Amino acid sequence: MSKTLFYNYPHSFALESGAVLPEFRIAYNVYGKMNHKCDNVVWVCHALTANSDVADWWPHTVEKDRFLDPDKWCVICANILGSPYGTTAPLHNNPATGEPYYGDFPHYTIRDIVKAHRILADHLGVGRIHTLVGCSVGGFQAVEWAVTEPDRFDRLSLMATDAVATPWTIAIDETQRMSIEADATFGERRPDAGAAGLAAARAIGLLSYRGPSGYNLSQRDTESYPAPRRAVSYQRYQGDKLVKRFDAYSYHAILDAFDTHDVGRERGGVESALGRIKARTIVIGLTTDIVFPPEDMKMLASQIPGATYAEIHSPFGHDGFLVEHDQLNALMLPFMK
């Protein structure tokens, strides 16, 4: 078990957009302890709606003899900027007004998220990091950080991700934003504004996460009409489930931030930026992932010096990295030795 901790950064935090947060708070979790050499830190960058409690959302990873074994590693995960799980976000109070930001939360980028990670790492006394792990949009953060501070990492693991937000991933995000904006309550200054739109956005997102093979395997009805349609109830259940733990302002802002991802911006392009990475790198694709298809993952691996490519076979699409624990551990355990 790991208790969520908080670090309050008392200084102004300049964002890439030119806006400034007068201060910010970052939530994080730590599993295990740093050894006396301080060379056993594994930093995990989480995805869209996850939190800093890795064991909560990534089953059978933070366990004995698994690749995030807390008896061996000091595993750290920080909640991203703009997320409702403890780090400064749209529902937090704006010090200038004493009221929540809501839609006035300043625009921020993947680089701003990584900048916050770096501040926390320095505060915790974490210098060199043994392995940096990033899945999905957590991989956006990981590749950005590995390029920003190439000497900080021994190993880098990128799963179902990319070096840039492609038109395809941006289109998925925009469709979800359109759903939120179609909710007439979005924009009202209250925590539950846009809830129906958020539920619809989540349902749309799940289509891309699981894909046809995942749905056809897990949501097929056992009886013909008029039996209940499992796929219908599943979509509504997942939408309502997210509304209970997230808010539309945070979701909308995070999607905006993800679309800024371009590791090659102001660095001479993607290939030039990826050439800076010094960490031993493994890039892991998923056979049925339609968000970050295997061909894109192979291209990413080919552009990182010395990187190896591996693949997880799963019918569950992009979500396969959350489901196929045994295959994942079989790849990660030898990589981290």
Buried (B, 14 or more C-beta within 10 A) or exposed (E): EBEBBEBEBEEEBEBBEEEEBEEBBBBBBBBBEBEEEBEBBBBBBBBBBBBBBBBBBBEBBBBEEBBBBBEBBBBBBBBBBBBBBBBBBBBBEBEEEEEBBBBEBBBBBBBBBBBBBBBBBEEBEBEEBBBBBBBBBBBBBBBBBBBBBBEBBBBBBBBBBBBBBBEBBBEBBBBBBEBBBEBEEBBEEEBEBBBBBBBBBBBBBBBBBBBEBBBEEEBEEEEEEEEEEBEEEBBEEBBBEBBEEBBBBBBBBBBBBBBBBBBBBEBEBBBEBBBBBBBBBBBBBBBBBBBBBBEBBEBBBEBBEEBEBBBBEBBBBBBBBBBBBEBBBBBBEEBBE
